[in-house]
Amino acid sequence: AYMLDKDKKVAYEPLMAAVKEAAAEEAEKAAGERRTVLGIAFDIDGDRVGFVTEDGEAFDGNATLAALAYGAVQEKAGVTVLINTKAIAPVYEYIEKIGGRAVWGHTGYSKLRKDILEEEAQGYEVSFGGEDSGHVLFPENSYFDDGAYTALKMMGLVGRHGLHLGEFLKGCQRVEILKEARLKYSSQREGEDVKTTQVRIRKEVLTDTMAVFEGEENKAYKVEEILNVDGPMVFVKKGEVKGRILVRTSLHEPVFSISIQSWMAGHAAVDLRAMKEMNLALAQEFQGILDRHPEVDQKKKLAKERIAPLEEEIARLDDSFTTSFGAEGREAIDPNIFGSMDIRGTAEAEDDEGKPQKIDLTDDLVERLSYGYGVAAQATLPE
């Protein structure tokens, strides 16, 4: 859940430490006496939930959706699972891979509830619908976003199927997520109020987005699919790298939200440079769309706060750094080590005064450039 992400998990470090300590105590017991340990974190009103693995690591909303889907498919193959558009695409691929039916739903639990009801009206059996934020709705629980019920579901999954969250997390795939950009727009035409502008500019930008990705030829990547859920959601591929851009608009305020992510296809080894270059290409593509619309006051915010820093990060990923696997970093990172990546080496950079400095890739590159969780088709799961 968001409450357990890298920026906010400091408040949960006592819980993480307690879980790790309890798991270590259980490990010292005889095999027949050991109990499985996990941590549970609720938000303030209890409708969202996040988990902590026996290793004391955050088990975020995307990993939660994947684990719950695994349990649902174990109970009944082919069952439908809905995930919101802000969830990462590898979760969707994973659900399909293990024999479930994945459906993209809207972000916002009230909209997601409506999506579930629509699927059921068409005759599909829905196990649950969930968001990356930690909201999960189960039909048998009256479609409530009930964190305690979700926690019980996870505990049942651990108990019935022997799922260890730490082991599940280690089978997860790296996903590069460009931090969401929120861009405001305002009225520019004489005699047009903000509400009218909001309706017009939203329609124009979304239409342009669809047209650009559907119409242009000779792109650096192949457009594989375009959906319209919460706004245009475009899936692309270049070589072994997949990417997705999602453009959402708020119904309550004049704001565009742009979400971009990339991941490796199938069993391909992680290529940090290629994934970040995919994110950059998609961001630049949308920047070109924004440049056509003077009403978007903050269109340069995307270029300044997302594109420019990403270009600098890619420049740091030269061929000089190495991994503990002994080859070039962008070639040799094993795909099965999301929870245990071990990079050693340095990269060249400049400090605030422009002086050369070495950056420890373990502390800086992995923690700062890698953001988000995913689940790969090759994830190790219990029998």
C-alpha positions in Angstrom: 0.0 0.0 0.0 1.1 3.6 -0.4 1.6 3.7 3.4 4.5 1.3 2.9 6.2 2.9 0.0 9.8 4.1 0.1 8.9 7.7 1.0 6.5 6.9 3.8 7.6 3.7 5.4 9.6 5.4 8.1 6.5 5.4 10.3 6.3 1.6 9.9 9.9 0.8 10.6 9.0 -0.3 14.2 6.5 -2.8 12.8 9.0 -4.0 10.2 11.7 -4.5 12.9 9.2 -6.3 15.2 8.1 -8.7 12.4 11.7 -9.5 11.5 12.6 -10.2 15.1 9.6 -12.4 15.6 10.4 -14.4 12.5 14.0 -14.9 13.6 12.7 -16.3 16.9 10.4 -18.7 15.1 13.2 -19.9 12.9 15.1 -21.1 16.0 12.3 -23.4 17.0 11.9 -27.0 15.8 10.3 -27.3 12.4 7.0 -28.6 13.7 6.6 -25.8 16.2 7.3 -22.8 13.9 4.7 -20.3 13.1 4.5 -18.1 10.0 5.0 -14.4 10.8 3.7 -11.4 8.9 3.0 -7.8 9.6 -0.3 -6.0 8.9 -0.5 -2.2 8.5 -3.9 -0.4 8.2 -4.5 3.2 7.3 -6.2 5.4 9.8 -9.8 4.4 8.9 -9.0 0.8 8.2 -10.2 0.5 4.6 -6.7 0.1 3.2 -4.1 -2.5 4.2 -0.5 -3.3 3.5 1.7 -6.1 4.7 5.2 -6.8 5.9 7.1 -9.9 5.0 8.8 -12.2 7.5 12.0 -10.5 6.4 10.7 -7.2 7.6 10.3 -5.9 4.0 7.3 -3.9 2.7 4.8 -6.0 0.7 3.1 -3.2 -1.3 -0.3 -2.9 -2.9 0.8 -4.4 -6.2 2.3 -7.5 -4.6 -0.8 -7.8 -2.5 -3.0 -7.9 -5.6 -0.8 -10.6 -7.1 -0.8 -12.8 -4.0 -4.5 -12.5 -3.5 -5.0 -13.4 -7.2 -2.8 -16.4 -6.7 -5.1 -17.6 -3.9 -8.2 -16.9 -5.9 -7.0 -18.9 -8.9 -6.0 -21.8 -6.6 -9.6 -21.8 -5.3 -11.1 -21.6 -8.8 -9.3 -21.5 -12.2 -10.5 -18.8 -14.6 -12.0 -16.6 -11.9 -12.1 -12.9 -12.7 -9.9 -10.4 -10.9 -10.2 -6.6 -11.4 -7.2 -4.3 -10.8 -7.2 -0.5 -11.1 -5.4 1.3 -13.9 -2.7 2.7 -11.6 -1.6 -0.9 -10.7 1.4 -2.1 -12.6 0.9 -4.0 -15.8 3.0 -7.1 -14.8 0.3 -7.8 -12.2 -2.3 -8.1 -15.0 0.1 -10.3 -17.0 0.7 -12.5 -13.9 -3.0 -13.1 -13.3 -3.4 -14.2 -16.9 -0.3 -16.4 -16.7 -1.5 -18.4 -13.7 -5.0 -19.0 -15.2 -7.1 -16.2 -14.0 -9.1 -13.6 -16.0 -7.6 -10.2 -15.5 -9.7 -7.0 -16.1 -8.6 -3.4 -15.9 -10.9 -1.4 -13.7 -11.2 2.3 -12.8 -9.2 3.9 -10.1 -11.4 4.9 -7.1 -13.1 2.2 -5.1 -16.7 3.4 -5.9 -15.9 3.2 -9.6 -14.2 -0.2 -9.1 -17.3 -1.5 -7.3 -19.4 -0.5 -10.3 -16.9 -2.3 -12.6 -17.2 -5.5 -10.5 -21.0 -5.3 -10.7 -20.9 -4.9 -14.5 -18.6 -7.9 -14.9 -21.0 -10.0 -12.7 -24.0 -8.8 -14.8 -22.2 -10.2 -17.8 -22.1 -13.6 -16.1 -18.4 -13.6 -14.9 -17.5 -14.8 -11.4 -15.4 -12.1 -9.7 -13.2 -13.0 -6.9 -12.2 -9.5 -6.0 -11.4 -6.0 -7.3 -8.4 -4.2 -5.9 -6.3 -1.1 -6.1 -2.6 -0.6 -5.8 -3.4 1.8 -2.9 -4.5 -1.1 -0.7 -8.3 -0.9 -1.3 -9.6 -4.4 -2.0 -13.3 -5.2 -2.5 -14.7 -8.8 -2.2 -18.2 -9.5 -3.5 -19.0 -11.8 -0.6 -18.2 -9.0 1.8 -20.8 -6.7 0.2 -18.2 -5.0 -2.0 -16.8 -3.0 0.9 -13.2 -1.8 0.9 -12.5 -3.5 4.2 -8.8 -3.7 5.3 -9.5 -6.2 8.1 -11.3 -8.5 5.7 -8.5 -8.3 3.2 -6.0 -9.1 6.0 -8.0 -12.2 7.0 -7.9 -13.2 3.3 -4.2 -12.9 3.3 -3.8 -14.8 6.5 -6.0 -17.6 5.1 -3.8 -17.7 2.0 -0.7 -18.0 4.1 -2.3 -20.7 6.2 -4.0 -22.8 3.5 -1.4 -22.6 0.7 1.8 -22.1 2.7 2.5 -18.8 1.0 5.5 -17.0 2.5 5.3 -13.4 1.6 9.1 -12.9 1.6 9.6 -15.8 -0.9 6.9 -14.5 -3.1 8.4 -11.0 -3.1 11.8 -12.4 -4.1 10.2 -13.8 -7.2 8.9 -10.4 -8.2 10.1 -8.5 -11.2 11.6 -5.0 -11.2 9.4 -2.3 -12.7 10.7 1.2 -13.4 8.0 3.8 -12.6 8.4 7.4 -13.5 6.9 9.3 -10.6 3.4 10.5 -11.5 3.2 14.1 -12.9 0.2 16.2 -12.2 -0.2 19.1 -14.6 -2.7 21.9 -14.1 -4.6 23.7 -16.9 -6.7 26.9 -17.0 -9.0 29.0 -19.3 -7.2 30.8 -22.1 -10.1 31.7 -24.4 -12.1 34.9 -24.1 -15.6 34.3 -22.8 -14.8 30.7 -21.7 -15.1 29.8 -18.1 -12.9 27.3 -16.3 -15.6 24.5 -16.4 -16.0 24.8 -20.1 -12.2 24.8 -20.6 -12.0 21.8 -18.4 -14.4 19.8 -20.5 -12.8 21.0 -23.8 -9.1 20.6 -23.0 -9.7 17.2 -21.4 -11.4 16.0 -24.6 -8.8 17.5 -26.9 -5.7 16.2 -25.1 -7.1 12.7 -24.7 -8.2 12.7 -28.3 -4.7 13.8 -29.4 -3.1 11.2 -27.2 -5.1 8.4 -28.9 -4.4 9.8 -32.3 -0.7 10.2 -31.9 -0.1 6.7 -30.7 -2.6 5.1 -33.2 -1.5 7.1 -36.2 2.3 7.7 -36.4 4.6 5.3 -38.2 8.3 4.5 -37.7 8.3 4.9 -34.0 11.1 3.7 -31.8 8.7 1.2 -30.3 5.7 -0.9 -31.4 2.2 0.1 -30.1 0.7 -3.2 -28.9 -2.6 -2.1 -27.4 -4.6 1.1 -26.6 -7.3 1.1 -24.0 -9.5 3.8 -22.6 -10.1 3.2 -18.9 -9.7 6.3 -16.7 -8.2 7.8 -19.9 -5.9 6.6 -22.7 -3.7 3.7 -21.6 -1.1 2.8 -24.2 1.0 -0.3 -24.1 4.2 -0.4 -26.2 7.2 -2.7 -26.8 10.7 -2.3 -28.0 12.8 -5.5 -28.1 12.5 -7.1 -24.7 11.2 -4.0 -23.0 7.6 -3.2 -22.5 6.1 0.2 -21.5 2.9 1.8 -20.6 1.6 5.4 -20.4 -1.6 6.3 -18.7 -3.2 9.8 -19.0 -5.9 10.5 -16.5 -8.0 13.6 -15.8 -9.7 14.7 -12.6 -13.4 15.3 -12.6 -13.1 17.7 -9.7 -10.1 19.8 -10.6 -8.4 20.9 -13.8 -5.4 18.5 -13.6 -3.9 15.9 -15.9 -2.1 12.9 -14.2 0.5 11.2 -16.3 1.8 7.7 -15.2 4.6 5.9 -17.0 6.1 2.5 -16.3 8.4 -0.1 -18.0 9.3 -3.7 -17.4 11.0 -6.6 -19.1 9.1 -9.1 -21.2 9.0 -12.7 -20.2 12.2 -14.1 -18.9 14.4 -11.3 -20.2 17.2 -10.1 -17.9 16.7 -6.7 -16.4 18.1 -3.9 -18.5 17.9 -0.7 -16.4 19.1 1.5 -19.2 16.5 0.2 -21.7 13.7 0.5 -19.2 14.5 4.1 -18.3 14.9 4.9 -22.0 11.5 3.5 -22.6 10.1 5.8 -19.9 11.9 8.7 -21.4 10.5 8.1 -24.9 7.0 7.9 -23.6 7.4 11.1 -21.5 8.8 12.9 -24.5 6.0 11.7 -26.7 3.4 13.1 -24.3 5.4 16.3 -23.9 5.0 16.9 -27.6 1.2 16.5 -27.2 1.2 19.1 -24.4 3.1 21.6 -26.4 0.1 21.9 -28.7 -2.1 23.2 -25.9 -1.3 26.6 -24.3 -4.1 26.0 -21.8 -1.8 23.6 -19.9 0.0 26.0 -17.6 2.4 23.4 -16.2 3.3 21.6 -19.4 7.0 22.5 -18.8 6.7 20.8 -15.4 6.9 17.4 -17.1 10.0 18.4 -19.0 11.7 20.0 -16.0 10.7 17.7 -13.1 10.5 14.4 -14.9 12.2 14.3 -18.3 15.4 16.3 -17.5 16.2 14.3 -14.3 15.5 11.1 -16.2 18.0 12.1 -18.9 20.6 12.7 -16.2 19.9 9.3 -14.6 20.3 7.6 -17.9 23.6 9.4 -18.6 24.9 8.0 -15.3 24.1 4.5 -16.5 27.3 4.1 -18.5 29.0 0.9 -19.3 31.6 1.3 -16.5 29.6 0.1 -13.6 29.5 -3.6 -12.7 27.3 -5.9 -10.8 28.1 -8.7 -8.3 27.4 -11.1 -11.3 30.6 -9.8 -12.8 29.4 -8.3 -16.1 28.1 -5.0 -17.4 25.2 -3.8 -15.2 22.8 -3.4 -18.0 23.4 -6.9 -19.3 23.8 -9.1 -16.3 21.1 -8.5 -13.7 19.2 -11.7 -13.1 15.4 -11.2 -13.4 14.5 -13.2 -10.3 16.0 -11.0 -7.7 13.6 -8.1 -7.0 13.8 -8.6 -3.3 17.5 -9.4 -3.2 19.3 -7.3 -5.9 22.9 -6.8 -5.0 24.7 -4.3 -7.2 28.3 -3.3 -6.4 30.2 -0.5 -8.1 30.2 3.3 -8.7 29.1 5.8 -11.3 30.5 9.2 -12.1 28.5 12.3 -11.2 28.9 15.9 -10.0 28.1 17.3 -6.5 26.2 20.5 -5.9 29.3 22.5 -6.5 30.0 20.8 -9.9 32.9 18.8 -8.5 33.4 15.1 -9.7 32.2 12.5 -7.2 31.6 8.8 -7.1 28.1 7.5 -6.4 27.7 4.2 -4.6 25.3 2.3 -6.8 24.0 0.1 -3.9 22.9 3.1 -1.8 22.0 5.5 -4.6 21.1 3.9 -7.9 19.1 1.0 -6.8 17.2 2.9 -4.1 16.6 6.1 -6.1 16.1 4.9 -9.6 14.1 1.7 -8.9 10.5 2.5 -7.8 7.6 0.2 -7.6 6.9 -3.5 -7.5 5.9 -6.0 -10.1 5.3 -9.7 -10.5 6.9 -11.6 -13.3 5.7 -14.7 -15.1 8.7 -16.5 -13.7 7.8 -15.7 -10.0 8.5 -18.7 -7.7 5.2 -19.8 -6.2 4.2 -22.6 -3.9 3.0 -25.8 -5.5 
